[in-house]
């Protein structure tokens, strides 16, 4: 409590006297502050906000410096991508279609592309987790959609309808209905979904992710800087802004 009083004291411009070591002087000063707070209760809210904002900024800055120190070499290969290959920033995402945090990150990535335009390229990597039994079938469906040039439309549909297809008994039929709704050839879609080559593409991404120590989704690599989890746009922006300045 006394630490909080000191924080309030600093916020409102008061300070303990030089003789603060003297218990009587300190007690008197604390009484003055307490009376002031009772007369102005809004000071508590203002002081707490200032204090926690300071702590949050300090924590974010510490985390930012920590992630910037770790860099990985990530090969985008021929994975689905949005944006120009020459973009100064490449965001590689290892994702699981059944992961709710991956679904949450979809809008964040869209907002980043809107904010940075041609400066950002996004690459998608398959990383279905073993504890998500419907994730691999969904990944196979997305690969089949990619073979008809509809990966990103299908990606968005799967993410927005997680609760529907993940609980379906006949998932193939549900996935095929989504493909048909997006104008794809249903029979070709089902054939590609069952094709061994689709599974090989997914396994390739999983091996790459494992080599990069990916063990949770979503995991992002921004020009090699790893972000593990569904960060908000503000933290993404801090990393991207730093990397853009670094390049210039």
Secondary structure as GFF3:
##gff-version 3
##sequence-region A 1 248
A	DSSP	alpha_helix	2	11	.	.	.	ID=ss1
A	DSSP	alpha_helix	23	39	.	.	.	ID=ss2
A	DSSP	alpha_helix	42	68	.	.	.	ID=ss3
A	DSSP	beta_strand	81	82	.	.	.	ID=ss4
A	DSSP	beta_strand	89	95	.	.	.	ID=ss5
A	DSSP	alpha_helix	100	116	.	.	.	ID=ss6
A	DSSP	three_ten_helix	117	119	.	.	.	ID=ss7
A	DSSP	beta_strand	120	126	.	.	.	ID=ss8
A	DSSP	alpha_helix	135	146	.	.	.	ID=ss9
A	DSSP	alpha_helix	151	160	.	.	.	ID=ss10
A	DSSP	alpha_helix	162	165	.	.	.	ID=ss11
A	DSSP	alpha_helix	171	181	.	.	.	ID=ss12
A	DSSP	alpha_helix	186	194	.	.	.	ID=ss13
A	DSSP	alpha_helix	196	211	.	.	.	ID=ss14
A	DSSP	beta_strand	219	222	.	.	.	ID=ss15
A	DSSP	beta_strand	225	228	.	.	.	ID=ss16
A	DSSP	alpha_helix	233	247	.	.	.	ID=ss17
###
